[in-house]
C-alpha cells in the first residue's frame, strides 16, 4: 500500500515544550502517527533536534514545513511497508551526519509514523510488524523488566543532586506485578523523604521525587530502606543512571563542592555497587571515555555497565564499545538516531554480541507508546518508563501490560 500524504503538527510534551506529531496516510485510508519525545540530557553524537529557537523549548514550525513539503514530496507514492527504503530516503534527503538539516525529530517522527501506518495497513499489532523488519536473534524473555525512576536528579530536576536517576527494577516479567511494586515503592519513598527531609521535595521531569541533597548516596539508602520495608524484600533491584557527562568539565567531575578524578569517581561507584548490589549502572563516566567504562566493567563483572550518551543508539559507537569491552548493556532511544531502521540495526548488533538492550523513554515525553511495542517485540532486558505517576509514563506501562496479556492469551 502506497503513501498518500505526510503531515505534521505541533503538540506539547510532558515538560510543556513544543514537539512534533506526525501522521502518515495511506491510499487505502489507513494511517499511522508518531508523537516525538525530547531529551534534556542528550549525548553529543545524538541526532540533532531541529527547533526554531536555540532554546530547548523552542517551536518546531520549521520541521513541520520540511515534513509538509520536501519530505511529503519525496516519500509520497512509496510503498509504506518498505521501511528500509523510506528511512534511506530520509537519510539521503537530510544529507548530514547527525540529521541536522531536517532534524532528527522530523526523521524519527516520519519513520515511526510510517511503521505504524504499515502495521495498520497489514492489520497486525505494531510489535508483530516490528519483528518482520529485522532479523534480530530471539529472546526467551516474556516481557522486559520495568526500570522506574523514583528519585530524579541531574538534568531531570532543579536540585543539587548530581546523579540523574535512581531506579528500581522489579524482578518480575509481569508488567502488572511490576507496576504494583513500583506504585507501592514510590509511595514509601515519598513518605520517607517527607518524614526525614521535612517535606523538602518536588516532582522531577520523569515523575520521581526530586530531592534537594548533595550526597549522591542518600537516594540509594532511601531505596534500600524502602526495599527492606516491603513484605517481599527481594522484590526489586536498584539501578543508577549517573549521566556523568552532565557534571564533567576540564578533565574532572564536579559533585557539589567536590572535584573528582575519573579514578576517584570510579572508586565511589564501585563502592555503591558493592554496598547496594546494583543491577545496572548507566553512563558512569563522560561520553568519550570508552576506556574508563571498560575498566569499571572489568572491575564489576557481575554488574551491567550501560551505555547511553556513550553509544546514542548508534551502531558504530556501539561497535566501538563492543571492541573495547566497555559495556554489558545499551540504552535504545529511537529519537537518538533518527530512524526506525537504524534503531533496529543497533539492537541487532547488540544482540549478536550478547549486549543487553534497554529501551528508554525521554525526559520530555508524549503519550506515544511505540517504545513499549519495540521492547516487547524483541524481548529486551528492560524498558525505562520513569515513575508510575504521570500520564505520559503510565501510557507506556499500560501498553506493555496490554500486549503482554494479549500475547500470553494468544500463546
N, C-alpha and C positions, 0 to 999 in steps of 0.2 A: 504494500500500500504506500502510495506516494505522499510526500509532504505537500500540503496545500498552502499553509502560511505559518509564519512565526511572529509572535508579538510579545511585548514585554510591558510591564507597568511597575511603578514604584510602590512598595509597601514598607512597613516598619518592622524592624527586628525586635528582639526581646529587650534591647537597650534603648529602643525608641529611635534608632537610626534608620535612614533610608536604605533599602536594599531592593533587589530585583525579584520579580515574579514573572517567569517566562512560560508561555504557552505555545505548544506545537499542535497544529490542527492537521489532520489527515483528510485525504479525499473521500474516505468512507464516513466522515463525520466524527470519528474518534479523536480524542485529544489527550494530551499529557502535559502536566505542568510541573514546575520546579521552583521552589522558593529558596533563594540563595542565602546561606548564613554568612557571618562575618566574624573574623577573629580579632581580638585585641592584642593577644600575644602571638606574633607571627614570625616565622623564620625568614631569614634574609633571602633564601632561594625559592620562596613561595611564588606562585603565580600572582601577578600584580592585580590588586583590586582597583578598578577604574572608577574614580569619583570626580565630580565636577569641581569640588574644592579640595584643597590639600588636607584638610582635617578628616579624621576617620569617619566622622558623622556626615560628610558631605553628600549631596544628592547624586543620583545615578542617571540623570537625564541624557547625558552623552552616550552612555552604554545603551540606553533604551533606543536612541536614534540609530546606533550601529546595528542593533538587532533588527529593527523595523525596516532598515534599508539594505545595506550590503549583505548582512547575514541572511536575511529573508530571501534576497535575490539569488544568493549563491546556493542555498540549500533547497529552495522550492523545486519540487519535481523529483527530488531524490527519494529512493526507497527508504522509508522510515526504519526498516529493520537492518539497514546497512550501517550499524553503529560505527564500525571501524572507519569506513569511508567518510562518513559525516564528520567524525572527530578529526580525521586527517585534513578534511577540507577546512574545518575551523582553524586548525593549527596553521595551515598554509595561508589562509586569509589574514590571520593576525600577523604572521611573519616575524615575530620577535621571540627571543629566548624564553621570556617569562610572561608572555601574553599581555604585554603592557599596552599594545595599541587598541585591541578590542576590549581588553580587561579579562582577567581570569574569572571574574564574577559573571561576565557575559557568556564566556565559553562554557563554564560549568552549568549555567542556567539553561542554555540551549541544549547541551549534551544530555543533561539529566531529564529535561522535558522530552527530548527525542526518545530516550529509553523508556520513559513512562508511556508515551504515545504508542510505541511499538508493542509494549506489553498489552496495552488496552486493545490495540488492533488485532493482536493474536488471541485475545480472550483468555489470557492466563495471568496469574499473580506476578507482581514485579520480581519477587525473589526467584520464582521459577524461570522467568525470562532472563534474569541476570546470569543464571547458571549456563544458559545457552550461548552466552557471549564470550566465555573464557574457559579454557581447559586448565582449570586450577585443581590440583590434586585434592581429592575429597578429604573431609574431616569426619571423625566419628562423634563429634560433639552434637548434642541435641539442640542447644541454644547457647549463645555466648554468655559469659559472666557479665553482670551489670557492674560497671565502675561508677560509683556515685560519689560526687564531690561534696562532702558535707561541711568542710571548712575551707573557705576561699581566701586566698592571699594574692601576692604578686600583682600582676596586671589585671586581676579579676576583682580587686577590692581596694578601696582607698584606705589602707591601713599600713602599719609598719611591718607587717609580716612579709618577708621576702619570698619564701617558698609559695608556689602558686596554688597547688591543690593537695588537699589531704582527703584521700578517698577510702571508702570501704568497698570490698569486693565480696559479696555474699557467696559462699561456697555451695551453690546450688545451680543446676541447669534449668530450674523452673523460674522463668521471669516473674511469675506471680508471687512465688515464695520470696524471691529476691527483693521485689518491691515492698512486701510486707516488712521484711527485715530493715530495709532502708528507711521506711517511714518511721518505724519504732526507734531506730538508731538516731535519726535526725531529731526526733522529739527529745530523746535523752541528752543529746548534745546541747540542745537549746536550754534544757533545764540545768545542765551542768554549768554552762557559761553564765546563765542568769544568776545562779546561786553563788558562784565563786568569783565572778568578774563584775559584780554589781550591775548586771544587765547591759554592760557596755559593748554591745554588738549590733551589727546591722545585717542586711542580706546582700550577698555578693552577686556578681554578674551571673553565676551559674546556679543561683538559688540556695547556696550553702550559707553557713554562718560566717560573717566577716568579723573576725576577732582582732581587735587592735592591740596586738602584742608583738614584741620584737623577737622573743625567744622562739626559735623555729621548732623546738622540741615540745612546747606546751600543747599544740594541737595533737601531736602523737600521743601524749599522755592522756588527753581527753578521750580520744578514740579508743585507746587501750582500756581505760577505765569503763567506758560505755560497753565495750565488748565483754568485759568481765562481769558486768552487772546483768547481762542477759541470761535468760534461763538456759539457752544453748550457747555456752561461752565460745565455742569454736565455730559459730555461725558465719563469721566473716573474717577476711584478712584485711590488712591495711596496706595501702599503696600511696606513693608520693609522685607528684609531678612538680619537680623543683623549678623547671624553666629557668635554668641558671643564666642564660644569655641576658635576661632582663635585669640582672644585678651584677653583670661583668663589665669592667671598664679598665682600660690601660693595664691589662695583664693580671688583674686580680678581681676577687669577688667581694662586694661590699654588702654586709648584712648588719643593718643598723649602724652602730658605731665601730664595728669590727671589719677589718680588711683581711681576707683570707687568700692564701695561695691555692693553686689547684690541689696541691698535696694536702693542705690543711682542710679544704672543703671535702676532699675525698675521704679523709680520716673521719670527719664528722658524720658523713653519710654512712660509712661502713659501721660506725658505732650505732647509729639509728637502726640500720638493717639488722644488726645482731640483737639489739635490745627489744625491738618490736616485731621481729620476724617478718620483714616487709615482703609483700607479694611481688611488687614490682617498683622500680624507680625510674621515672621518666626524666630525660634531659638533665642529668646531674651536673653537666659541665656546659660551657658555651658551645655554640653550634658548629664550630670548625674543629673542635678538639677531639677528633676520632681516637687519638691515642689515649687520652685520659679516660674516655668511655671504655676502651678495651682494657685498660689497666684495672678499672673498677669491676668490670665484668669478670675478669680473671680472678680478682680478689674475692668476689661474691658469686661463685659458680651456681649456688642454689637460688639466687635472686635474679629476676628478669630485669636487666637494664634495657630501657626502652628508648628508641629514637623518635623524636618528633621534629623539633627545629633542626636537628641533625640531619634528617632524611627528607622531610617535607613531601612525603608521598611521591618521591621522585626516584625512578628506577636506577639511575646512575649514582645518585647519592646512596641509595640502599646498597648497591653493589660495592661501593667503597667501604661501607660499614661492614658488609659481609667479609670482604677481603681482609679487613683489619681486625675482625672478630670483636667489633665494638659493642654489639647488642645481641640480645636474645629475642627481642620483640620490637615491633614497629607500629607507630600510630598511622592510621589511614584516614585522611580527610580529603574527600574529592575536590573541594574547592582550593586545596593547596596546590594541586597540579593542573586543574582546569578542564579535564575531560574524563568521562567515564572509562574510555578505553585505556588511558594512561593509568588511571586508578587500578584497573584490573590487571594491567601489566605489572605494576608494583606488587600487588597482592600475590600474583602468580610467582614472581621471583622470590618473594619472602617464603612462601610455602615450599618451593623447590629446595630451598636451603635450610629448612627447619626453623625459620624465624616466625614466631607467632605474630598474628595481626590483631590489632585492637582498633576497631573502627571508632571514630570520635566525632562528636558534635563540635560546635564552636561556641565561644562565649556570647556572641551576638547571634541568637538562634531564631528560627522561624517555626511555624507549625509543620513544616515538611518532615516526613518520616522516612525518606529514602534510605538513610543510613541503617535503619532497623532492618529493612529488607536486604541490604548489602551484607550486613553482619550475619544474618541468619542464612542467607544463600550459600555462603562458603564456610559456615561453621567456624567463625573466628574465635579466638580465645576470649575476647571481650568486646564490649561496646561502652564507651564513655557517654553518659547521659546527664551529668550534673546531679543536683539534688532532686529528690522526688517531691517537688513543691510547685514550680511554675508550669503553666500550660504547655510552653514550648518543650520543656524537658519531659513532662508526662506523656506528651504525644508519642514520643519515640518508644517509651516503655510500654504504653498501651498497644502500640502497633506490634511490638515484639511479642507481647502476650497473645495477641490475636493470631498472629501467623504461627507461633509455636503450638498453640492449641489446635488450630485447624490442621497443621501438618501431622500432629500426633493422632488426631481422629482419622485423618485420611490414611495414615500408615497402619 
